[in-house]
Amino acid sequence: MAMDIKVIEDLNKLDVSKLVEESEAEGYRFLRRLVKQYEDGTNTFNKAGEVLYGVWDPAGELVAIGGLNRDPYSDKSGIGRLRRFYISEHARRQGIGTKLLKEILNYGQGHFSEIVVRTDSSIADAFYRANGFSGDLGMPDVTHHIVLDNEFSKEAK
């Protein structure tokens, strides 16, 4: 499937209702939180190093979303947190999630030494491990992490 990965400059100007409804039907509430926090200004992915991406299919439908924040749960500098990462069910198993994740990680290399994420999904666990993340960290707010191989991470050591 051809896709278009772009930075989302203003989530309020997009219709994300289909993704929100689909994610909630699967038992996930984090896209509803994304919309609410964006609307109230709590998290607009606008701090240094932060970004929010969307993926559109050839028909112009938003089929995936994911962002990167400075990790609000860490006291260490240089830690980014993958946030609100979701791929529409009909767009899964086509490489879209991997391409979106790589786009986010590539962006993060200029800003962070490590990216962390928290999930309770076994499917997401397998996805992150297949994409180079380590798991089972024994931390309450982090289930997986990846160290970025860049100049920033070498300076942080």
GIFENCOR-V305184 format. One record per backbone hydrogen bond with DSSP energy under -0.5 kcal/mol. CO is the residue of the C=O (numbers start at 1). NH is the residue of the N-H. E is the energy in kcal/mol with one decimal. If there is no record, write none. Layout:
# GIFENCOR-V305184
co: [CO | CO]
nh: [NH | NH]
e: [E | E]
This chain:
# GIFENCOR-V305184
co: [2 | 4 | 4 | 6 | 7 | 10 | 11 | 14 | 16 | 17 | 18 | 19 | 20 | 21 | 22 | 23 | 24 | 29 | 30 | 31 | 32 | 33 | 34 | 35 | 36 | 37 | 37 | 37 | 38 | 47 | 51 | 52 | 53 | 54 | 55 | 55 | 56 | 57 | 61 | 61 | 63 | 64 | 65 | 66 | 67 | 68 | 69 | 70 | 71 | 76 | 78 | 78 | 78 | 79 | 80 | 81 | 83 | 84 | 86 | 88 | 88 | 89 | 91 | 95 | 96 | 97 | 98 | 99 | 100 | 101 | 102 | 103 | 104 | 105 | 107 | 108 | 108 | 113 | 114 | 115 | 116 | 117 | 117 | 121 | 122 | 123 | 124 | 125 | 126 | 127 | 128 | 128 | 129 | 134 | 139 | 142 | 143 | 144 | 145 | 146 | 148 | 150 | 151 | 152 | 153]
nh: [58 | 6 | 56 | 54 | 9 | 13 | 14 | 16 | 20 | 21 | 22 | 23 | 24 | 25 | 26 | 28 | 27 | 33 | 34 | 35 | 36 | 37 | 38 | 39 | 40 | 41 | 42 | 43 | 41 | 50 | 68 | 8 | 66 | 6 | 63 | 64 | 4 | 60 | 57 | 63 | 88 | 55 | 86 | 53 | 83 | 51 | 81 | 72 | 74 | 79 | 80 | 113 | 114 | 71 | 116 | 69 | 67 | 86 | 65 | 91 | 92 | 92 | 94 | 99 | 100 | 101 | 102 | 103 | 104 | 105 | 106 | 107 | 108 | 109 | 110 | 111 | 112 | 148 | 80 | 146 | 82 | 143 | 144 | 125 | 126 | 127 | 128 | 129 | 130 | 131 | 131 | 133 | 132 | 145 | 142 | 139 | 136 | 117 | 134 | 115 | 150 | 154 | 155 | 156 | 157]
e: [-0.6 | -0.6 | -2.3 | -2.7 | -0.8 | -1.8 | -1.9 | -0.9 | -2.5 | -2.9 | -2.5 | -2.6 | -2.4 | -2.0 | -1.1 | -2.8 | -1.4 | -1.9 | -1.9 | -2.2 | -2.5 | -3.2 | -2.2 | -2.6 | -2.4 | -0.6 | -1.0 | -1.5 | -0.6 | -2.5 | -2.8 | -3.6 | -1.9 | -2.5 | -3.3 | -1.2 | -2.1 | -2.4 | -2.4 | -0.5 | -3.5 | -2.3 | -2.8 | -3.2 | -2.8 | -1.7 | -3.3 | -0.5 | -1.0 | -0.6 | -0.6 | -2.6 | -1.7 | -2.6 | -2.7 | -2.5 | -2.9 | -0.6 | -2.4 | -1.9 | -0.5 | -1.2 | -0.6 | -2.3 | -2.7 | -2.8 | -2.6 | -2.1 | -2.3 | -2.8 | -2.8 | -2.1 | -2.5 | -1.3 | -1.3 | -2.2 | -3.1 | -2.5 | -3.0 | -2.3 | -2.7 | -2.6 | -2.1 | -2.3 | -2.1 | -2.1 | -3.0 | -2.4 | -2.3 | -0.9 | -0.6 | -2.5 | -1.6 | -2.1 | -0.6 | -0.8 | -0.8 | -2.1 | -3.1 | -2.6 | -1.3 | -1.6 | -1.9 | -1.5 | -0.8]
